[in-house]
Amino acid sequence: MMDEDQFQRKVISLRAAVWGQAISLMLARIFLAAADAPDYFARASVWGFVLPIAAIATVHVRRVSDFLARSLSAGMLMTFILIVSTSTAIGALGSVFLSFAIPDFLVTPGFEYSRITRLIAFAAFLGALVVNLVLAFRMLRRRRAQSSVSHEAVR
């Protein structure tokens, strides 16, 4: 049986991961929509705003985080979270590299704004990755400490 502290750490980690990804995606879409003003949804679709909000609502209202925290081990949960968080941060970094690979003589004010937007989106995804890494190390360190205490009790 999982203790309540471990369960709460898993739920907090899962919710933090969803919030970090959702905020990063929405931030990127907001800047993209602002770049397209007055055609707000020329490149940033409405789904870019609806899906992150739906993910947050699903995690909190439908208690999906509780179900996943009970169903998955701490290591498996953190592995999935870190895979998603790392891949989105790498994708955002790739987007930054591509935006700076444009020769300077082809850069327009719109591309300059796009570079800044991509840097901000990368910073948001990187921040989410750092939070997820900290939560993963805290959870796994706590689990390791608990297992060593239980092994000592058996002896």
Number of C-alpha atoms within 10 A of each C-alpha: 4 9 7 9 11 17 16 14 18 26 22 16 26 24 19 18 23 23 18 22 25 22 20 24 19 19 19 24 23 18 20 21 19 16 20 15 11 9 11 17 18 13 13 20 13 13 12 18 18 11 14 20 16 14 17 19 13 14 19 13 11 11 13 17 21 18 12 15 22 15 11 12 14 19 14 11 18 23 13 12 20 19 12 16 25 19 13 20 23 15 14 22 19 14 17 20 14 12 19 16 9 11 8 10 6 7 13 10 8 10 16 14 15 18 19 14 22 24 19 18 25 23 16 21 29 22 17 25 24 15 16 22 19 11 20 22 12 14 20 15 12 14 15 12 11 13 12 10 11 11 9 9 8 6 5
